[in-house]
Every structure is written in C-alpha cells, then in structure tokens.
Amino acid sequence: MILYGYALSSASYRVRIALALKGLPVTSVPLDLRAGEQKLERFLQINSQGLVPAMALDDGTVLTQSVAIIEYLDEINPDPPLLPRAPSQRARVRALAQAIICDVHPLNNLRVLQYLEKDLRQDKAARDAWYAHWVQLGFEALERRLVGDSATGRYCHGDAPTVADVCLVPQVFNARRFAVDLQAYPRIVGIDAACRELPEFQGAAPDRQV
Amino acid sequence: MILYGYALSSASYRVRIALALKGLPVTSVPLDLRAGEQKLERFLQINSQGLVPAMALDDGTVLTQSVAIIEYLDEINPDPPLLPRAPSQRARVRALAQAIICDVHPLNNLRVLQYLEKDLRQDKAARDAWYAHWVQLGFEALERRLVGDSATGRYCHGDAPTVADVCLVPQVFNARRFAVDLQAYPRIVGIDAACRELPEFQGAAPDRQV
C-alpha cells in the first residue's frame, strides 16, 4: 500500500496512527501542500479531489478520505478493533470522531486559512481568532460529552484506542501548534496524553516523519 | 425513536432520508435553529454539542452526528443496505459521503455564515462567494470522481441508493437554495434527480416537513 500524505496534515496523521495500530506496513509518499503539489495533474489522477491522504492499494484501487480509509483498514484487518462491537457504541465512537472531522477540522484547514487571508484579507489576528473559535466550540462540546458519559475511559471510549482517539490526537496537536489554550479541557488533554504514551501514536507524529 | 432536527438542516435531512429508506418510524421534534433553540439548556442535556440532528433511542441513549446515526440505522436494520458489501467499495461510498460532509457542508453551515457576517463583517456578496467557492471546489472534485469511475451508476454507487446519495441530495438542495450554478456538474445533477424520483427522498425534503 502507498500512502500519499503530508506530515502536518491532520487527516494524514490519523491514517498513520491507524496503520501503526494495525501494524500494517505502508510506503509513504509525502506531498508538499504548501507548494501546492496536491494540485498537480499527476496527483489529481490519483485523487481527483486534490487532497491528502489518499491510499493506493496493491491492486491499484485508490482510497480517499481519512476516516473511510481507517474504516477500510478496520474491516480488512479487524485486530485490534478501532470500533466497539455494539451498534450504539459504534455510533458513539463514530460521533466523537465526526465531531472532530466534520465540526472542527474542516474549518481550520490550510485551504480555509488561505481563503481567509487572500480572499477575505483577514490579518493574522483575525485568522488566529477564527481558528481558536472553532477549536474551542468543538472541544467544549466534546469535553462535556466525554466527562458526562461513563463509556469514556482511559481513551475516548473505554480502555483501548478507537477511531475517536485516532481523530482526537491530531486535532489536539494542531490546536497546540496554533497556541490555543487547552486548560478548559482536562479530559481531552488527559486522553491525548494517554494516547501519546503508545508507540503507535508516537511514530505517527508529524515531527517523526521524514 | 425521537429525531431532533430542523427542516432546512442538511444533516437532519440526511437522517430523514435514511429513516425513510429503512422504513423506520420516528417521532420528529423540530428545533428552531435561527431562534437558537439548540443552545438552550434543555436541548444541551440531550446533545451537549448543541447541534442537530440528535436521535434518542427507546432506551434513552442519544445518538448524534448524522452519518454516525445513519451507519447505526444500517447496522441494526441492514435491509436495504446503505453501504455495499466489499470493503473497498464501502470505502468508496464512505469517501464520497465524507467529501460532502467534511469538505463542503461544514464550511457552509448557518453558524459559519453567521460568523462571517457578525465577526468578520462580511457583506452578503462576500458570504455568497464563500458559499459558492466551497460548493464548487467540492462538486468539481466529486463530479470528476463520479464520471471517471465505472462504479458510478444511476446513483453514486451502482443502481441502489447508498449513504453517498443520502448526503448528496441535501447538499444539492442547499446549493440551489444559495443559487449556486450547477451546470458544470451534470452527473451530480442527474444522480440528484434520480434520487428525488424515489418517494423516500421526496418525503424527507425540507418543504415536506411541518
């Protein structure tokens, strides 16, 4: 399998963690998003959306969208599971993941920050405020949900990492990179720390990519 | 089951379609998002994220996030399936859905448009341009992918509706509401029309909600 990604891309980071938790080997092909490499025709032929991550299977099939890729990995290689067994618990974990991948991350993507800067002529302070606003709104709700539910354990769901943790850790990393104050979210911070004790999360971190 | 939703919310619309395709009865509780009803304490106790949709099961469990709810419905009630069987095809359908629910819809939500207006003081023209920009970027890529792949059929994947169609139709509805020109996306427009020939999609439409 070939993973087209970018060290600092949250979505690529998620897939790297999932691959490591599954113990699956992959060939990494890094793209330089800041230089716009993902918009070059040779990559658009791999992923017409011009986004990373994209994963090419050995038969040439190309999968896109981080969580679709992660659920695929979980289906072809169920051990260790990244989703619980019971449908309502699976729904809980997927909802925690979607609260990050739909409600926080899309608003703080590089392409969105670039639109704010170039098209809407927003200065750095306004862009930082925008970034912090969506993280805080999302994390407030997530913290409330994690604290208020006995299904939360050492990780987002019980005592083994799930797709929710796989999405949480890159978002926390990103929030720190933008200097968002995380003091109000002790449970999120604690789960992030617990995850990062695991070698699979450590090896997937942006600063560990070459 | 009780579905907390809002007629014009794309995410609620998705769940309504899925419930109809599954033939599952539900009690609808509409919230007035423009009046901020989703931020009232009595709703926050149901969904701490203060977002619709939320679905209360008969045992009191509350599920959130539209696609997590839809995958739950598909797991407890597998017929008709909203995902294909083979893992790589499931990944394709989930990726098409995520290209909408992660890359288009979150940027054009009511709360984002309100932030542009109130916090960034962007006028209607700038907000409309923002809205159209993300729809066009997302639809361009989606169109390219649908056209270029023989797995596309009458619907996004083959000849039965899947979760990808369930996400596509509300997004097309929304794009039309904001007068985005869809001429460049004939395959998307065709799939949307095919879906809306089905009574399940018709009954879930915003103008059919009371």
Interface residues (C-beta under 8 A of the other chain):
Chain A: S48 Q49 G50 L51 L57 T61 L63 T64 Q65 V67 A68 I69 E71 Y72 E75 I76 P87 S88 R90 A91 R92 R94 A95 A97 Q98 A99 I101 C102 D103 H105 P106 L107 V112 Y115 L116 D119 L120 Q122 A126 A129 W130 H133 A141 L142 R144 R145 G148
Chain B: S48 Q49 G50 L51 L57 T61 L63 T64 Q65 V67 A68 I69 E71 Y72 E75 I76 P87 S88 R90 A91 R92 R94 A95 A97 Q98 A99 I101 C102 D103 H105 P106 L107 V112 Y115 L116 D119 L120 Q122 A126 A129 W130 H133 A141 L142 R144 R145 G148
